[in-house]
């Protein structure tokens, strides 16, 4: 009962064109990744055991070899060869990536040492980022006499995640083996990510070209940096929950897996489901995804219930890069954005092209007819009933003492972010129940 994001169509098209050798290589990667989703806790414990050695960051991790092998193959694809012939410096950069990949696949040394392999993969990913950006003329438009200030709201294809959050990748590398990062070319659904959220295994997607992800086209390094950022934020939220509750990592994992997997099974789509039940289950998954992935909160029952009820207003932390005009060095400034309700985020993302294109909404995610405030609030109400939620102090209650549907509907209709993509029609209940504000927080990308 999972759903695929829009860019999965591109991945499926690629898989259909693979040779038998490529299929065998991807099958090995797929078996490992699918195993993580089937049995998150068991696979996490199996993988974690290999880090119980004097040099855990150098532990052999052969499951990463299919990714290394895939990159080495793709680095000599026809389009790459042609680009390297046209731009010789690309040939030199490719050579650096090749050397890095080959040196983590030495059969008579540590084979695929974990952290060096992750760094070699990141270097190969960066090469493909250069390749596809150059093909779109990005570097020809960059200034040549000063450091570039990347601002995606004014500069097409400007870096966002890498420009702001590159340091978070470095921090993730220092968290091994407490946190395990797995880069993969495998197509991953929201259900997959939800199933894995309870364990400290962080999936980071790989791509060889631009992909439409989270409202805009992301280059290979941006796509990877986007997932690195998700992983880092989940780590921070998990650590905060552990400190608040006085729990160990193992206790948090036990509690999270014990809640998340049975509840995900409860809302799994079944052939006997009616259309309404099927779409409500999809909406519940989207709400869970917003809380535990987009907002990075731990997958615990009380946390989910609290954040489903999260109101608009208040403020949330947000990092902004600041460049010192005198020295040219950059710092991170901790600012505050205006808080947006969880359910308003869900509505805006479903209606404004966050998960798929506005003009070609995928029914596998949620049927377009059910992407309205009314249905989102109904799904949230059902979820809170199923989880026996404790109402927050500000919530209005119904006759049964539960958080009322009407109050949740108002949260869903509350003002959302300044979306990149406009919709052809406005949800009528938003105009009726909203507070009149059009959007909060500025657009950060070009349309």
C-alpha positions as a LaTeX table, in Angstrom:
\begin{tabular}{lrrr}
\hline
Residue & $x$ (\AA) & $y$ (\AA) & $z$ (\AA) \\
\hline
Unk1 & 0.00 & 0.00 & 0.00 \\
Unk2 & 2.82 & 2.45 & $-0.65$ \\
Unk3 & 2.82 & 5.34 & $-3.06$ \\
Unk4 & 5.53 & 6.51 & $-5.37$ \\
Unk5 & 6.65 & 10.07 & $-5.86$ \\
Unk6 & 6.55 & 11.64 & $-9.30$ \\
Unk7 & 10.21 & 11.08 & $-10.16$ \\
Unk8 & 9.72 & 7.32 & $-9.81$ \\
Unk9 & 8.29 & 7.28 & $-13.33$ \\
Unk10 & 11.71 & 8.35 & $-14.59$ \\
Unk11 & 13.38 & 5.59 & $-12.56$ \\
Unk12 & 10.95 & 2.95 & $-13.85$ \\
Unk13 & 11.69 & 4.04 & $-17.42$ \\
Unk14 & 15.40 & 3.64 & $-16.78$ \\
Unk15 & 15.00 & 0.16 & $-15.25$ \\
Unk16 & 13.10 & $-0.97$ & $-18.33$ \\
Unk17 & 16.12 & $-0.07$ & $-20.49$ \\
Unk18 & 18.76 & $-1.87$ & $-18.39$ \\
Unk19 & 20.96 & $-4.67$ & $-19.70$ \\
Unk20 & 21.03 & $-8.06$ & $-17.95$ \\
Unk21 & 24.33 & $-7.19$ & $-16.20$ \\
Unk22 & 22.91 & $-3.90$ & $-14.95$ \\
Unk23 & 19.80 & $-5.69$ & $-13.72$ \\
Unk24 & 21.91 & $-8.17$ & $-11.76$ \\
Unk25 & 23.87 & $-5.35$ & $-10.15$ \\
Unk26 & 20.71 & $-3.44$ & $-9.25$ \\
Unk27 & 19.08 & $-6.61$ & $-7.94$ \\
Unk28 & 21.83 & $-6.98$ & $-5.36$ \\
Unk29 & 21.32 & $-3.39$ & $-4.25$ \\
Unk30 & 17.56 & $-3.83$ & $-4.31$ \\
Unk31 & 17.71 & $-6.98$ & $-2.15$ \\
Unk32 & 19.64 & $-5.13$ & 0.55 \\
Unk33 & 17.44 & $-2.02$ & 0.51 \\
Unk34 & 14.19 & $-4.02$ & 0.40 \\
Unk35 & 15.45 & $-6.10$ & 3.31 \\
Unk36 & 15.83 & $-2.95$ & 5.38 \\
Unk37 & 12.21 & $-2.02$ & 4.72 \\
Unk38 & 10.87 & $-5.54$ & 5.35 \\
Unk39 & 12.60 & $-5.98$ & 8.71 \\
Unk40 & 13.96 & $-2.62$ & 9.87 \\
Unk41 & 15.00 & $-3.63$ & 13.37 \\
Unk42 & 16.45 & $-7.01$ & 12.41 \\
Unk43 & 18.47 & $-5.60$ & 9.52 \\
Unk44 & 19.62 & $-2.65$ & 11.60 \\
Unk45 & 20.92 & $-4.99$ & 14.31 \\
Unk46 & 22.62 & $-7.20$ & 11.71 \\
Unk47 & 24.35 & $-4.24$ & 10.09 \\
Unk48 & 25.22 & $-2.55$ & 13.38 \\
Unk49 & 27.05 & $-5.66$ & 14.59 \\
Unk50 & 29.83 & $-5.22$ & 12.02 \\
Unk51 & 30.77 & $-1.86$ & 13.54 \\
Unk52 & 31.77 & $-3.58$ & 16.81 \\
Unk53 & 35.45 & $-3.36$ & 15.91 \\
Unk54 & 38.39 & $-1.10$ & 16.85 \\
Unk55 & 37.95 & 1.13 & 13.78 \\
Unk56 & 34.19 & 1.19 & 13.12 \\
Unk57 & 34.35 & 3.86 & 10.40 \\
Unk58 & 36.67 & 1.57 & 8.43 \\
Unk59 & 34.42 & $-1.50$ & 8.81 \\
Unk60 & 33.84 & $-3.35$ & 5.54 \\
Unk61 & 30.40 & $-2.61$ & 4.09 \\
Unk62 & 30.08 & $-4.68$ & 0.90 \\
Unk63 & 26.40 & $-3.75$ & 0.51 \\
Unk64 & 27.65 & $-0.42$ & $-0.83$ \\
Unk65 & 29.59 & $-2.06$ & $-3.65$ \\
Unk66 & 26.64 & $-2.13$ & $-6.11$ \\
Unk67 & 26.49 & 1.67 & $-5.79$ \\
Unk68 & 30.25 & 1.97 & $-6.37$ \\
Unk69 & 29.97 & $-0.39$ & $-9.34$ \\
Unk70 & 27.03 & 1.51 & $-10.78$ \\
Unk71 & 28.85 & 4.82 & $-10.58$ \\
Unk72 & 31.98 & 3.36 & $-12.23$ \\
Unk73 & 29.81 & 2.11 & $-15.07$ \\
Unk74 & 27.82 & 5.34 & $-15.47$ \\
Unk75 & 30.99 & 7.44 & $-15.45$ \\
Unk76 & 31.79 & 6.01 & $-18.90$ \\
Unk77 & 28.31 & 6.19 & $-20.41$ \\
Unk78 & 28.15 & 7.69 & $-23.90$ \\
Unk79 & 26.79 & 11.05 & $-22.73$ \\
Unk80 & 29.59 & 11.36 & $-20.16$ \\
Unk81 & 32.27 & 10.42 & $-22.68$ \\
Unk82 & 30.94 & 13.03 & $-25.09$ \\
Unk83 & 30.88 & 15.73 & $-22.41$ \\
Unk84 & 34.44 & 14.87 & $-21.30$ \\
Unk85 & 35.65 & 15.08 & $-24.89$ \\
Unk86 & 34.03 & 18.49 & $-25.27$ \\
Unk87 & 35.16 & 19.88 & $-21.89$ \\
Unk88 & 38.57 & 18.35 & $-20.98$ \\
Unk89 & 38.45 & 19.52 & $-17.37$ \\
Unk90 & 35.43 & 17.25 & $-16.90$ \\
Unk91 & 37.67 & 14.37 & $-17.93$ \\
Unk92 & 40.06 & 15.29 & $-15.14$ \\
Unk93 & 37.26 & 15.53 & $-12.60$ \\
Unk94 & 35.91 & 12.18 & $-13.76$ \\
Unk95 & 39.36 & 10.66 & $-13.27$ \\
Unk96 & 39.41 & 11.87 & $-9.66$ \\
Unk97 & 36.01 & 10.29 & $-9.03$ \\
Unk98 & 37.14 & 7.02 & $-10.63$ \\
Unk99 & 40.28 & 6.85 & $-8.49$ \\
Unk100 & 38.23 & 7.44 & $-5.36$ \\
Unk101 & 35.76 & 4.68 & $-6.23$ \\
Unk102 & 38.42 & 2.15 & $-7.24$ \\
Unk103 & 40.36 & 2.68 & $-4.02$ \\
Unk104 & 37.40 & 1.71 & $-1.85$ \\
Unk105 & 36.92 & $-1.50$ & $-3.86$ \\
Unk106 & 40.37 & $-3.01$ & $-3.37$ \\
Unk107 & 39.88 & $-6.75$ & $-2.93$ \\
Unk108 & 43.13 & $-7.27$ & $-0.96$ \\
Unk109 & 42.53 & $-4.39$ & 1.46 \\
Unk110 & 39.43 & $-3.45$ & 3.46 \\
Unk111 & 36.67 & $-3.89$ & 0.89 \\
Unk112 & 34.29 & $-0.92$ & 0.83 \\
Unk113 & 35.42 & 0.64 & 4.13 \\
Unk114 & 32.28 & 2.36 & 5.33 \\
Unk115 & 33.04 & 6.08 & 5.69 \\
Unk116 & 35.65 & 6.27 & 2.87 \\
Unk117 & 33.12 & 4.57 & 0.58 \\
Unk118 & 30.44 & 7.10 & 1.51 \\
Unk119 & 32.87 & 9.91 & 0.71 \\
Unk120 & 33.89 & 8.33 & $-2.62$ \\
Unk121 & 30.21 & 7.99 & $-3.55$ \\
Unk122 & 29.65 & 11.64 & $-2.62$ \\
Unk123 & 32.55 & 12.66 & $-4.90$ \\
Unk124 & 31.07 & 10.66 & $-7.79$ \\
Unk125 & 27.69 & 12.23 & $-7.11$ \\
Unk126 & 29.31 & 15.66 & $-7.23$ \\
Unk127 & 30.83 & 14.87 & $-10.64$ \\
Unk128 & 27.40 & 14.11 & $-12.10$ \\
Unk129 & 26.14 & 17.32 & $-10.57$ \\
Unk130 & 28.82 & 19.25 & $-12.46$ \\
Unk131 & 28.01 & 17.33 & $-15.62$ \\
Unk132 & 24.29 & 18.04 & $-15.71$ \\
Unk133 & 24.60 & 21.62 & $-14.50$ \\
Unk134 & 27.16 & 22.35 & $-17.19$ \\
Unk135 & 24.79 & 20.87 & $-19.79$ \\
Unk136 & 22.18 & 23.44 & $-18.72$ \\
Unk137 & 24.59 & 26.36 & $-18.92$ \\
Unk138 & 24.65 & 26.94 & $-15.18$ \\
Unk139 & 28.37 & 27.62 & $-14.93$ \\
Unk140 & 28.43 & 29.88 & $-17.97$ \\
Unk141 & 26.04 & 32.19 & $-16.11$ \\
Unk142 & 28.04 & 32.24 & $-12.86$ \\
Unk143 & 30.27 & 35.20 & $-12.01$ \\
Unk144 & 33.93 & 34.47 & $-12.62$ \\
Unk145 & 35.53 & 37.12 & $-10.41$ \\
Unk146 & 33.93 & 36.46 & $-7.02$ \\
Unk147 & 32.35 & 33.81 & $-4.80$ \\
Unk148 & 28.83 & 32.97 & $-5.93$ \\
Unk149 & 26.01 & 33.70 & $-3.51$ \\
Unk150 & 23.55 & 30.92 & $-4.31$ \\
Unk151 & 19.95 & 32.12 & $-4.14$ \\
Unk152 & 17.46 & 29.78 & $-5.86$ \\
Unk153 & 14.73 & 32.43 & $-5.67$ \\
Unk154 & 16.63 & 34.60 & $-8.17$ \\
Unk155 & 19.14 & 32.28 & $-9.88$ \\
Unk156 & 18.00 & 29.23 & $-11.91$ \\
Unk157 & 19.45 & 25.95 & $-10.56$ \\
Unk158 & 21.30 & 27.70 & $-7.73$ \\
Unk159 & 22.33 & 25.41 & $-4.91$ \\
Unk160 & 20.07 & 25.39 & $-1.88$ \\
Unk161 & 20.72 & 22.35 & 0.32 \\
Unk162 & 24.42 & 22.09 & $-0.49$ \\
Unk163 & 24.93 & 25.83 & $-0.04$ \\
Unk164 & 23.20 & 25.89 & 3.35 \\
Unk165 & 23.65 & 22.44 & 4.83 \\
Unk166 & 26.86 & 20.89 & 3.50 \\
Unk167 & 28.29 & 20.84 & 7.03 \\
Unk168 & 25.55 & 18.40 & 8.03 \\
Unk169 & 26.99 & 15.69 & 5.76 \\
Unk170 & 30.31 & 16.06 & 7.57 \\
Unk171 & 28.54 & 15.76 & 10.92 \\
Unk172 & 26.69 & 12.63 & 9.78 \\
Unk173 & 30.01 & 11.01 & 8.90 \\
Unk174 & 31.19 & 11.60 & 12.47 \\
Unk175 & 28.08 & 9.95 & 13.93 \\
Unk176 & 28.98 & 6.48 & 12.64 \\
Unk177 & 28.23 & 3.88 & 13.97 \\
Unk178 & 25.46 & 5.44 & 16.07 \\
Unk179 & 23.85 & 6.57 & 12.81 \\
Unk180 & 24.05 & 4.54 & 9.61 \\
Unk181 & 23.72 & 6.35 & 6.27 \\
Unk182 & 22.81 & 4.27 & 3.21 \\
Unk183 & 23.06 & 5.94 & $-0.23$ \\
Unk184 & 21.00 & 4.18 & $-2.88$ \\
Unk185 & 19.75 & 4.39 & $-6.45$ \\
Unk186 & 16.77 & 2.26 & $-5.44$ \\
Unk187 & 13.30 & 3.73 & $-5.88$ \\
Unk188 & 11.93 & 4.42 & $-2.40$ \\
Unk189 & 8.32 & 5.10 & $-1.44$ \\
Unk190 & 6.93 & 7.10 & 1.46 \\
Unk191 & 5.79 & 3.85 & 3.06 \\
Unk192 & 9.36 & 2.54 & 2.86 \\
Unk193 & 10.69 & 5.62 & 4.62 \\
Unk194 & 7.97 & 5.42 & 7.26 \\
Unk195 & 8.82 & 1.78 & 7.98 \\
Unk196 & 12.48 & 2.67 & 8.44 \\
Unk197 & 11.94 & 5.78 & 10.57 \\
Unk198 & 12.10 & 3.90 & 13.87 \\
Unk199 & 15.72 & 2.81 & 13.45 \\
Unk200 & 18.83 & 4.99 & 13.02 \\
Unk201 & 19.33 & 4.00 & 9.39 \\
Unk202 & 19.13 & 6.99 & 7.06 \\
Unk203 & 18.40 & 6.45 & 3.37 \\
Unk204 & 19.92 & 9.05 & 1.04 \\
Unk205 & 18.84 & 8.97 & $-2.59$ \\
Unk206 & 21.18 & 9.02 & $-5.58$ \\
Unk207 & 20.46 & 10.35 & $-9.05$ \\
Unk208 & 22.44 & 10.91 & $-12.25$ \\
Unk209 & 20.40 & 13.82 & $-13.58$ \\
Unk210 & 17.89 & 16.41 & $-12.45$ \\
Unk211 & 14.82 & 15.02 & $-10.67$ \\
Unk212 & 11.60 & 16.75 & $-9.69$ \\
Unk213 & 11.57 & 16.51 & $-5.90$ \\
Unk214 & 9.74 & 18.68 & $-3.34$ \\
Unk215 & 8.39 & 21.31 & $-5.74$ \\
Unk216 & 11.40 & 21.83 & $-7.97$ \\
Unk217 & 14.07 & 20.16 & $-10.07$ \\
Unk218 & 17.02 & 19.01 & $-7.98$ \\
Unk219 & 20.43 & 18.15 & $-9.40$ \\
Unk220 & 22.25 & 15.00 & $-8.20$ \\
Unk221 & 24.17 & 16.78 & $-5.43$ \\
Unk222 & 21.12 & 18.80 & $-4.41$ \\
Unk223 & 19.00 & 15.65 & $-4.24$ \\
Unk224 & 21.67 & 13.99 & $-2.10$ \\
Unk225 & 22.10 & 17.08 & 0.06 \\
Unk226 & 18.34 & 17.27 & 0.50 \\
Unk227 & 18.33 & 13.72 & 1.90 \\
Unk228 & 21.45 & 14.36 & 3.99 \\
Unk229 & 19.57 & 17.27 & 5.54 \\
Unk230 & 16.52 & 15.09 & 6.26 \\
Unk231 & 18.81 & 12.53 & 7.91 \\
Unk232 & 20.58 & 15.13 & 10.05 \\
Unk233 & 17.29 & 16.64 & 11.24 \\
Unk234 & 15.95 & 13.20 & 12.19 \\
Unk235 & 19.10 & 12.56 & 14.20 \\
Unk236 & 18.69 & 15.86 & 16.05 \\
Unk237 & 15.01 & 15.20 & 16.80 \\
Unk238 & 15.78 & 11.67 & 18.00 \\
Unk239 & 18.55 & 12.93 & 20.28 \\
Unk240 & 16.23 & 15.59 & 21.71 \\
Unk241 & 13.54 & 12.98 & 22.41 \\
Unk242 & 16.06 & 10.68 & 24.08 \\
Unk243 & 17.26 & 13.49 & 26.33 \\
Unk244 & 13.73 & 14.62 & 27.17 \\
Unk245 & 12.58 & 11.10 & 28.10 \\
Unk246 & 15.82 & 9.81 & 29.57 \\
Unk247 & 15.89 & 7.00 & 27.01 \\
Unk248 & 18.80 & 5.20 & 25.41 \\
Unk249 & 19.03 & 4.83 & 21.63 \\
Unk250 & 17.94 & 1.20 & 21.98 \\
Unk251 & 14.89 & 2.20 & 24.04 \\
Unk252 & 13.82 & 4.79 & 21.46 \\
Unk253 & 14.25 & 2.22 & 18.69 \\
Unk254 & 12.22 & $-0.40$ & 20.58 \\
Unk255 & 9.37 & 2.01 & 21.34 \\
Unk256 & 9.29 & 3.47 & 17.85 \\
Unk257 & 9.31 & 0.14 & 16.01 \\
Unk258 & 6.71 & $-1.29$ & 18.41 \\
Unk259 & 4.32 & 1.54 & 17.51 \\
Unk260 & 5.13 & 2.36 & 13.90 \\
Unk261 & 5.06 & $-1.04$ & 12.21 \\
Unk262 & 1.70 & $-2.23$ & 13.65 \\
Unk263 & 0.07 & 1.11 & 12.89 \\
Unk264 & 1.43 & 1.16 & 9.35 \\
Unk265 & 0.01 & $-2.33$ & 8.91 \\
Unk266 & $-3.33$ & $-1.11$ & 10.24 \\
Unk267 & $-3.54$ & 1.58 & 7.57 \\
Unk268 & $-2.12$ & $-0.62$ & 4.80 \\
Unk269 & $-4.33$ & $-0.56$ & 1.72 \\
Unk270 & $-6.13$ & $-3.83$ & 1.11 \\
Unk271 & $-8.02$ & $-5.08$ & $-1.96$ \\
Unk272 & $-11.28$ & $-5.11$ & 0.01 \\
Unk273 & $-11.05$ & $-1.41$ & 0.95 \\
Unk274 & $-13.71$ & 0.92 & $-0.38$ \\
Unk275 & $-12.57$ & 3.93 & $-2.39$ \\
Unk276 & $-13.14$ & 6.23 & 0.57 \\
Unk277 & $-11.24$ & 3.99 & 2.98 \\
Unk278 & $-8.39$ & 3.64 & 0.50 \\
Unk279 & $-7.99$ & 7.39 & 0.03 \\
Unk280 & $-8.30$ & 8.08 & 3.76 \\
Unk281 & $-5.48$ & 5.61 & 4.38 \\
Unk282 & $-3.33$ & 7.40 & 1.80 \\
Unk283 & $-4.04$ & 10.70 & 3.53 \\
Unk284 & $-3.08$ & 9.22 & 6.90 \\
Unk285 & 0.25 & 8.14 & 5.42 \\
Unk286 & 0.81 & 11.62 & 4.05 \\
Unk287 & 0.10 & 13.08 & 7.50 \\
Unk288 & 2.49 & 10.60 & 9.11 \\
Unk289 & 5.08 & 11.44 & 6.46 \\
Unk290 & 4.73 & 15.14 & 7.20 \\
Unk291 & 5.27 & 14.59 & 10.92 \\
Unk292 & 8.03 & 11.97 & 10.91 \\
Unk293 & 9.91 & 12.70 & 7.67 \\
Unk294 & 9.29 & 16.27 & 6.56 \\
Unk295 & 9.23 & 17.58 & 10.13 \\
Unk296 & 11.65 & 14.80 & 11.22 \\
Unk297 & 9.82 & 13.98 & 14.48 \\
Unk298 & 10.30 & 10.58 & 16.15 \\
Unk299 & 7.74 & 7.95 & 15.13 \\
Unk300 & 6.05 & 7.66 & 18.53 \\
Unk301 & 2.31 & 7.68 & 19.19 \\
Unk302 & 2.26 & 10.70 & 21.51 \\
Unk303 & 4.57 & 12.66 & 19.20 \\
Unk304 & 2.42 & 11.95 & 16.15 \\
Unk305 & $-0.75$ & 12.94 & 18.02 \\
Unk306 & 0.78 & 16.16 & 19.31 \\
Unk307 & 2.09 & 17.28 & 15.94 \\
Unk308 & $-1.05$ & 16.38 & 14.01 \\
Unk309 & $-2.67$ & 18.98 & 16.27 \\
Unk310 & 0.12 & 21.53 & 15.85 \\
Unk311 & $-1.37$ & 24.96 & 15.34 \\
Unk312 & $-0.36$ & 27.81 & 13.09 \\
Unk313 & 1.40 & 30.81 & 14.64 \\
Unk314 & 4.36 & 30.78 & 16.91 \\
Unk315 & 7.80 & 30.33 & 15.40 \\
Unk316 & 10.13 & 27.58 & 14.25 \\
Unk317 & 13.94 & 27.60 & 13.87 \\
Unk318 & 15.39 & 28.18 & 10.42 \\
Unk319 & 19.02 & 28.52 & 9.36 \\
Unk320 & 20.10 & 31.25 & 6.96 \\
Unk321 & 23.61 & 31.52 & 5.48 \\
Unk322 & 25.27 & 34.87 & 6.04 \\
Unk323 & 28.38 & 35.90 & 4.15 \\
Unk324 & 30.67 & 38.44 & 5.78 \\
Unk325 & 31.16 & 41.09 & 3.08 \\
Unk326 & 34.58 & 41.97 & 4.51 \\
Unk327 & 36.13 & 38.49 & 4.65 \\
Unk328 & 33.94 & 36.48 & 2.26 \\
Unk329 & 33.50 & 33.72 & 4.83 \\
Unk330 & 30.08 & 32.32 & 5.63 \\
Unk331 & 28.33 & 31.74 & 8.92 \\
Unk332 & 24.98 & 30.18 & 9.74 \\
Unk333 & 22.48 & 32.54 & 11.33 \\
Unk334 & 19.77 & 30.92 & 13.44 \\
Unk335 & 16.54 & 32.75 & 12.65 \\
Unk336 & 12.86 & 31.99 & 13.21 \\
Unk337 & 10.19 & 31.32 & 10.60 \\
Unk338 & 6.49 & 31.75 & 11.29 \\
Unk339 & 4.98 & 28.45 & 12.36 \\
Unk340 & 2.53 & 26.71 & 10.02 \\
Unk341 & 0.11 & 24.03 & 11.17 \\
Unk342 & 0.96 & 20.46 & 10.23 \\
Unk343 & $-2.36$ & 19.95 & 8.46 \\
Unk344 & $-2.00$ & 23.20 & 6.47 \\
Unk345 & 1.38 & 21.93 & 5.28 \\
Unk346 & $-0.24$ & 18.65 & 4.23 \\
Unk347 & $-2.93$ & 20.50 & 2.28 \\
Unk348 & $-0.51$ & 22.85 & 0.56 \\
Unk349 & 1.91 & 20.08 & $-0.40$ \\
Unk350 & $-0.85$ & 17.94 & $-1.86$ \\
Unk351 & $-2.47$ & 20.81 & $-3.75$ \\
Unk352 & 0.59 & 22.80 & $-4.87$ \\
Unk353 & 2.87 & 20.28 & $-6.57$ \\
Unk354 & 5.19 & 19.27 & $-3.73$ \\
Unk355 & 4.93 & 15.52 & $-4.36$ \\
Unk356 & 3.91 & 15.61 & $-8.02$ \\
Unk357 & 3.13 & 18.14 & $-10.74$ \\
Unk358 & 0.06 & 20.34 & $-10.30$ \\
Unk359 & $-1.12$ & 19.53 & $-13.83$ \\
Unk360 & $-0.57$ & 15.77 & $-13.52$ \\
Unk361 & $-1.37$ & 14.74 & $-9.97$ \\
Unk362 & $-0.73$ & 11.05 & $-9.34$ \\
Unk363 & $-3.66$ & 9.10 & $-7.90$ \\
Unk364 & $-1.15$ & 6.65 & $-6.39$ \\
Unk365 & $-0.23$ & 9.38 & $-3.90$ \\
Unk366 & $-3.78$ & 10.61 & $-3.23$ \\
Unk367 & $-6.60$ & 10.82 & $-5.75$ \\
Unk368 & $-6.92$ & 14.52 & $-6.69$ \\
Unk369 & $-10.59$ & 14.47 & $-5.65$ \\
Unk370 & $-9.55$ & 13.72 & $-2.07$ \\
Unk371 & $-6.83$ & 16.38 & $-1.76$ \\
Unk372 & $-9.19$ & 18.84 & $-0.11$ \\
Unk373 & $-9.22$ & 20.32 & 3.37 \\
Unk374 & $-12.38$ & 18.38 & 4.18 \\
Unk375 & $-10.85$ & 14.97 & 3.45 \\
Unk376 & $-7.51$ & 15.81 & 5.08 \\
Unk377 & $-9.30$ & 16.84 & 8.28 \\
Unk378 & $-11.40$ & 13.67 & 8.19 \\
Unk379 & $-8.26$ & 11.54 & 7.92 \\
Unk380 & $-6.62$ & 13.45 & 10.78 \\
Unk381 & $-9.72$ & 13.03 & 12.96 \\
Unk382 & $-9.81$ & 9.28 & 12.32 \\
Unk383 & $-6.11$ & 8.99 & 13.07 \\
Unk384 & $-6.43$ & 10.78 & 16.40 \\
Unk385 & $-9.36$ & 8.53 & 17.35 \\
Unk386 & $-7.41$ & 5.40 & 16.37 \\
Unk387 & $-4.45$ & 6.53 & 18.47 \\
Unk388 & $-6.60$ & 7.65 & 21.43 \\
Unk389 & $-4.92$ & 11.04 & 21.26 \\
Unk390 & $-4.67$ & 13.38 & 24.22 \\
Unk391 & $-6.03$ & 16.77 & 23.07 \\
Unk392 & $-3.62$ & 19.69 & 23.30 \\
Unk393 & $-4.72$ & 22.52 & 25.58 \\
Unk394 & $-5.84$ & 24.74 & 22.68 \\
Unk395 & $-7.94$ & 22.09 & 20.92 \\
Unk396 & $-11.71$ & 22.28 & 20.78 \\
Unk397 & $-13.46$ & 19.04 & 21.69 \\
Unk398 & $-16.53$ & 17.27 & 20.34 \\
Unk399 & $-19.33$ & 15.66 & 22.35 \\
Unk400 & $-17.18$ & 12.56 & 22.91 \\
Unk401 & $-14.33$ & 14.57 & 24.41 \\
Unk402 & $-12.11$ & 14.11 & 21.36 \\
Unk403 & $-10.39$ & 16.75 & 19.26 \\
Unk404 & $-13.22$ & 17.96 & 17.05 \\
Unk405 & $-13.29$ & 17.54 & 13.29 \\
Unk406 & $-14.28$ & 21.20 & 12.92 \\
Unk407 & $-11.21$ & 22.36 & 14.85 \\
Unk408 & $-8.95$ & 20.15 & 12.74 \\
Unk409 & $-10.61$ & 21.53 & 9.61 \\
Unk410 & $-9.70$ & 25.06 & 10.69 \\
Unk411 & $-6.08$ & 23.95 & 11.17 \\
Unk412 & $-6.13$ & 22.45 & 7.67 \\
Unk413 & $-7.50$ & 25.66 & 6.17 \\
Unk414 & $-5.01$ & 27.87 & 8.00 \\
Unk415 & $-2.47$ & 29.87 & 6.03 \\
Unk416 & 0.32 & 27.82 & 4.47 \\
Unk417 & 3.75 & 28.51 & 2.97 \\
Unk418 & 4.39 & 30.63 & $-0.12$ \\
Unk419 & 4.24 & 27.77 & $-2.60$ \\
Unk420 & 6.11 & 27.83 & $-5.88$ \\
Unk421 & 3.25 & 26.45 & $-7.93$ \\
Unk422 & $-0.23$ & 27.96 & $-8.01$ \\
Unk423 & $-3.33$ & 25.81 & $-8.34$ \\
Unk424 & $-6.04$ & 26.24 & $-10.95$ \\
Unk425 & $-8.77$ & 26.21 & $-8.31$ \\
Unk426 & $-8.89$ & 27.30 & $-4.69$ \\
Unk427 & $-10.20$ & 24.91 & $-2.06$ \\
Unk428 & $-13.55$ & 26.57 & $-1.19$ \\
Unk429 & $-13.23$ & 25.81 & 2.53 \\
Unk430 & $-9.88$ & 27.61 & 2.66 \\
Unk431 & $-11.55$ & 30.82 & 1.54 \\
Unk432 & $-14.37$ & 30.25 & 4.02 \\
Unk433 & $-12.41$ & 29.16 & 7.10 \\
Unk434 & $-8.98$ & 30.68 & 6.51 \\
Unk435 & $-7.85$ & 33.86 & 8.22 \\
Unk436 & $-7.42$ & 35.80 & 4.99 \\
Unk437 & $-3.63$ & 35.63 & 4.87 \\
Unk438 & $-2.33$ & 34.39 & 1.52 \\
Unk439 & 0.98 & 32.80 & 2.52 \\
Unk440 & 3.68 & 32.68 & 5.18 \\
Unk441 & 7.46 & 32.68 & 4.72 \\
Unk442 & 8.97 & 33.65 & 1.35 \\
Unk443 & 9.45 & 31.45 & $-1.67$ \\
Unk444 & 12.95 & 30.04 & $-1.69$ \\
Unk445 & 13.04 & 28.77 & $-5.27$ \\
Unk446 & 12.13 & 30.02 & $-8.71$ \\
Unk447 & 8.95 & 28.65 & $-10.27$ \\
\hline
\end{tabular}
